[in-house]
Amino acid sequence: MTNRTWVAVGAAALAGIVIGVGITQLASDKATDKKASDPVNPTSSSVLANNSITKSLIQAQIVEVQDIVDTVQVNGKIALNGLNVHQISSRVSGRVDKLLMVEGSSVKASEPLAWIYSPEFISAQNEFLLALRTVRSLKNQPTQELLEDANATLDGARNKLRILGARPSDITQLENKGVAQEYMAIASPITGKITKRNVDPGGYLDTGSSLGSVADMSSLWFLGNVFEADLPKLKEGQIANIRVTGVKLDNSIQGRISFVSPTVDSQTHAVVVRVDIPNPSGQFKPDMFARADIHLGTKPLPVVPRSAVVQDGAESFVVIQKSDGAYARVSVTVVPANDADHLAISSGVHPGDKVVIEGGVLVDRALVNAAKDKSASNKDNTNNAQVKP
């Protein structure tokens, strides 16, 4: 061959290579364009197969409706019944020489708890004894008017002793013995437990000063905080079931709402609700934490097994299986159901929906991964389109 012939053959070969490369690039671009135009459905059942989640791991069932007890749950604590708390006070001034008050101890009504040395009380006793002797001396006298005056003076002295706090037994003893007592006994006004002591032996009391307080513990209060959203549902007279932390009970204690505060706390925006509860055995103690379930009636709501609801941070969701076999994640609002194994759904799910009760977390993970793959694929396609000659 001549040189001209070799040049022609080389040019033809070079043209063939260029054409081949162009055809290959064109085929590659078409495949890429087809892949980009083929949408990926993150809720389709094929996504699950790609993630190796077999049907045996996924169970779903139709949502049913039940009549759910509409309940408002209120957290709070046990408190003393303010109507059953009494102050033990002194009606005379004096020094406390003996004191039997111990916080937490049980006392009975009219049981002496403290003995006070009071010159005022001693003077009142002497006035009574003088009036008593005068009456006795005038009984045999013919002057009826003087006897009536003496009896009036005696009644006044007796009433003065009562006003100062002397018990009827103390006055009877004074009348029989005829000798003034050195100490005045102060007794408990009610049967209950000592909740507070304000003075020690040897302390001095002014008139009206409090030695402490005693409370009848046979009935107590539950004080709970209700937020503004639940406030319109509550009213006085409604029944509340009380559960007390630390006390094992076969059944909850039942009480009634006796008071709903007319004011709202400026910091917590909560309203105090009070429930009267019985405490005949004394097992409840003030300041114990408790919870009140206030029943408002019943309402129909969709109910699902507790395993169907997945918690993701502050969000609760379920996975619904659609009629075409695809899956979707749905946010829901749940409330307690009539039993511990189920949850009622107030929003997000409707009767007749098919909810995944087993494998919901796996399905949700597959849906999330599929969405990420789709986003990454779309991003790659966009980059290829930008660098395409």
ZAMARGU-4260 file (C-alpha; in steps of 0.2 Angstrom, whole numbers, plus 5000, padded with zeros to 4 digits):
<rodrens>
0) 5000/5000/5000 | 5005/5018/4997 | 5006/5031/5010 | 4990/5038/5004 | 4981/5022/5007
5) 4987/5020/5025 | 4981/5037/5029 | 4963/5033/5023 | 4962/5017/5033 | 4968/5026/5049
10) 4955/5040/5046 | 4941/5027/5044 | 4946/5018/5060 | 4946/5033/5070 | 4929/5038/5064
15) 4922/5021/5069 | 4929/5023/5087 | 4921/5040/5089 | 4904/5034/5082 | 4905/5019/5094
20) 4909/5030/5109 | 4894/5042/5104 | 4882/5028/5103 | 4887/5021/5120 | 4885/5038/5128
25) 4868/5040/5120 | 4862/5023/5126 | 4869/5027/5144 | 4860/5044/5144 | 4844/5036/5139
30) 4845/5023/5153 | 4849/5037/5165 | 4834/5048/5159 | 4823/5032/5160 | 4829/5029/5178
35) 4826/5047/5183 | 4808/5047/5176 | 4803/5031/5184 | 4796/5036/5201 | 4800/5027/5218
40) 4785/5025/5229 | 4790/5025/5247 | 4774/5017/5253 | 4773/5003/5240 | 4775/4985/5246
45) 4790/4983/5234 | 4799/4994/5246 | 4797/4981/5259 | 4804/4967/5248 | 4819/4977/5244
50) 4822/4979/5263 | 4820/4960/5266 | 4805/4962/5277 | 4794/4946/5274 | 4776/4946/5276
55) 4777/4934/5290 | 4784/4948/5301 | 4770/4960/5297 | 4752/4958/5305 | 4738/4970/5302
60) 4720/4970/5308 | 4704/4981/5305 | 4701/4995/5317 | 4686/4992/5328 | 4676/5005/5338
65) 4672/5003/5356 | 4663/5014/5369 | 4677/5022/5379 | 4675/5029/5396 | 4679/5047/5394
70) 4691/5051/5409 | 4701/5066/5414 | 4717/5061/5424 | 4722/5073/5437 | 4739/5072/5447
75) 4740/5079/5464 | 4743/5074/5482 | 4733/5070/5498 | 4730/5084/5511 | 4722/5087/5527
80) 4704/5091/5527 | 4704/5109/5532 | 4687/5108/5540 | 4693/5095/5552 | 4709/5104/5559
85) 4707/5112/5576 | 4719/5124/5585 | 4723/5120/5603 | 4724/5137/5611 | 4725/5144/5628
90) 4711/5156/5634 | 4723/5163/5648 | 4740/5169/5649 | 4753/5158/5659 | 4768/5147/5659
95) 4767/5129/5652 | 4774/5117/5665 | 4769/5101/5658 | 4765/5096/5640 | 4760/5079/5632
100) 4758/5084/5614 | 4769/5074/5602 | 4767/5077/5583 | 4759/5061/5575 | 4752/5055/5592
105) 4733/5050/5593 | 4722/5060/5606 | 4704/5059/5611 | 4692/5073/5613 | 4693/5081/5631
110) 4710/5073/5634 | 4722/5084/5644 | 4737/5089/5634 | 4745/5103/5643 | 4745/5111/5661
115) 4747/5130/5663 | 4752/5140/5678 | 4741/5155/5677 | 4737/5168/5691 | 4722/5173/5682
120) 4715/5156/5683 | 4719/5154/5701 | 4710/5171/5705 | 4695/5165/5695 | 4694/5149/5706
125) 4695/5159/5722 | 4681/5170/5716 | 4671/5155/5713 | 4675/5147/5730 | 4670/5163/5739
130) 4654/5164/5730 | 4650/5146/5734 | 4654/5149/5753 | 4642/5164/5752 | 4628/5154/5745
135) 4630/5140/5757 | 4630/5152/5772 | 4614/5161/5766 | 4604/5145/5763 | 4598/5145/5781
140) 4595/5164/5782 | 4577/5171/5780 | 4583/5184/5768 | 4578/5177/5751 | 4584/5192/5741
145) 4602/5191/5747 | 4602/5172/5743 | 4597/5176/5725 | 4611/5189/5723 | 4623/5176/5730
150) 4617/5163/5718 | 4619/5175/5703 | 4637/5179/5709 | 4640/5160/5710 | 4634/5157/5692
155) 4644/5172/5686 | 4660/5164/5693 | 4656/5147/5686 | 4653/5154/5669 | 4670/5164/5670
160) 4679/5148/5674 | 4671/5140/5658 | 4676/5155/5648 | 4694/5153/5654 | 4693/5135/5648
165) 4690/5125/5663 | 4681/5108/5660 | 4665/5104/5668 | 4675/5090/5678 | 4687/5103/5684
170) 4673/5114/5691 | 4665/5099/5699 | 4681/5094/5707 | 4684/5112/5713 | 4667/5113/5721
175) 4669/5096/5730 | 4687/5099/5736 | 4685/5118/5740 | 4703/5121/5735 | 4710/5130/5720
180) 4720/5120/5708 | 4738/5126/5704 | 4737/5122/5686 | 4724/5123/5672 | 4723/5109/5661
185) 4720/5112/5642 | 4712/5098/5633 | 4710/5092/5615 | 4695/5099/5606 | 4692/5083/5595
190) 4698/5066/5593 | 4712/5064/5580 | 4731/5066/5578 | 4743/5080/5583 | 4749/5088/5567
195) 4759/5102/5575 | 4767/5108/5591 | 4771/5127/5594 | 4778/5127/5612 | 4789/5118/5623
200) 4788/5115/5642 | 4793/5130/5651 | 4787/5142/5637 | 4775/5156/5641 | 4758/5159/5632
205) 4748/5174/5630 | 4729/5174/5629 | 4724/5166/5613 | 4741/5158/5609 | 4741/5141/5600
210) 4749/5126/5608 | 4748/5117/5591 | 4734/5108/5581 | 4725/5092/5580 | 4716/5085/5565
215) 4703/5072/5562 | 4711/5060/5549 | 4695/5050/5546 | 4692/5060/5530 | 4705/5069/5519
220) 4706/5080/5503 | 4714/5076/5487 | 4721/5092/5479 | 4724/5091/5460 | 4729/5103/5446
225) 4718/5104/5431 | 4724/5113/5415 | 4713/5125/5406 | 4709/5113/5392 | 4700/5100/5404
230) 4692/5113/5415 | 4676/5115/5405 | 4673/5096/5408 | 4673/5096/5427 | 4660/5102/5439
235) 4656/5099/5458 | 4648/5083/5462 | 4657/5072/5449 | 4664/5056/5455 | 4683/5053/5455
240) 4693/5037/5458 | 4708/5040/5468 | 4724/5030/5467 | 4738/5034/5480 | 4756/5031/5477
245) 4764/5019/5490 | 4747/5011/5495 | 4742/4995/5488 | 4723/4994/5486 | 4712/4981/5477
250) 4701/4995/5471 | 4703/5013/5470 | 4695/5025/5483 | 4680/5034/5477 | 4676/5052/5481
255) 4667/5067/5474 | 4673/5084/5468 | 4668/5096/5482 | 4677/5112/5475 | 4684/5119/5459
260) 4694/5135/5462 | 4688/5150/5454 | 4705/5157/5450 | 4719/5151/5439 | 4737/5150/5445
265) 4747/5163/5436 | 4763/5153/5433 | 4756/5135/5429 | 4739/5141/5422 | 4732/5126/5432
270) 4716/5126/5442 | 4715/5117/5459 | 4702/5104/5461 | 4697/5096/5478 | 4690/5079/5481
275) 4684/5073/5498 | 4690/5055/5501 | 4687/5044/5516 | 4701/5037/5527 | 4693/5026/5540
280) 4708/5015/5542 | 4721/5029/5542 | 4732/5022/5528 | 4732/5038/5518 | 4744/5051/5524
285) 4745/5070/5520 | 4757/5075/5506 | 4756/5057/5498 | 4756/5058/5479 | 4740/5053/5471
290) 4730/5052/5454 | 4712/5055/5451 | 4702/5048/5437 | 4687/5058/5434 | 4674/5049/5424
295) 4664/5060/5412 | 4654/5047/5403 | 4657/5036/5387 | 4661/5040/5369 | 4664/5029/5353
300) 4682/5029/5348 | 4693/5018/5337 | 4703/5005/5347 | 4720/4997/5343 | 4732/4985/5352
305) 4745/4995/5362 | 4758/4986/5351 | 4751/4995/5335 | 4756/5013/5342 | 4774/5018/5340
310) 4782/5032/5349 | 4795/5043/5340 | 4800/5056/5352 | 4784/5067/5356 | 4775/5060/5341
315) 4764/5044/5342 | 4760/5035/5325 | 4753/5020/5317 | 4756/5011/5300 | 4741/5009/5290
320) 4740/4996/5276 | 4730/5003/5261 | 4719/4993/5250 | 4732/4992/5236 | 4744/4984/5248
325) 4755/5000/5251 | 4759/5006/5268 | 4758/5024/5276 | 4764/5032/5292 | 4750/5041/5301
330) 4752/5052/5316 | 4738/5049/5330 | 4732/5056/5346 | 4730/5042/5359 | 4720/5041/5375
335) 4718/5027/5388 | 4706/5013/5383 | 4695/5002/5394 | 4710/4990/5397 | 4728/4991/5398
340) 4732/4981/5382 | 4723/4993/5370 | 4724/5012/5366 | 4710/5022/5360 | 4713/5034/5346
345) 4705/5051/5346 | 4712/5058/5329 | 4722/5050/5314 | 4713/5034/5312 | 4695/5030/5307
350) 4685/5014/5309 | 4688/5001/5295 | 4706/5006/5293 | 4719/4992/5293 | 4732/4995/5305
355) 4749/4986/5307 | 4749/4978/5324 | 4766/4969/5322 | 4781/4975/5313 | 4776/4993/5312
360) 4793/4999/5317 | 4801/4989/5303 | 4789/4995/5290 | 4792/5013/5295 | 4811/5011/5294
365) 4809/5004/5276 | 4798/5018/5271 | 4811/5031/5278 | 4825/5022/5269 | 4816/5022/5253
370) 4812/5040/5254 | 4831/5043/5257 | 4836/5033/5242 | 4824/5042/5231 | 4830/5059/5237
375) 4848/5053/5234 | 4844/5047/5216 | 4835/5063/5211 | 4850/5072/5217 | 4863/5062/5207
380) 4852/5064/5191 | 4852/5082/5193 | 4871/5083/5195 | 4873/5072/5179 | 4861/5083/5169
385) 4872/5098/5174 | 4889/5091/5168 | 4881/5083/5152 | 4890/5090/5136
</rodrens>
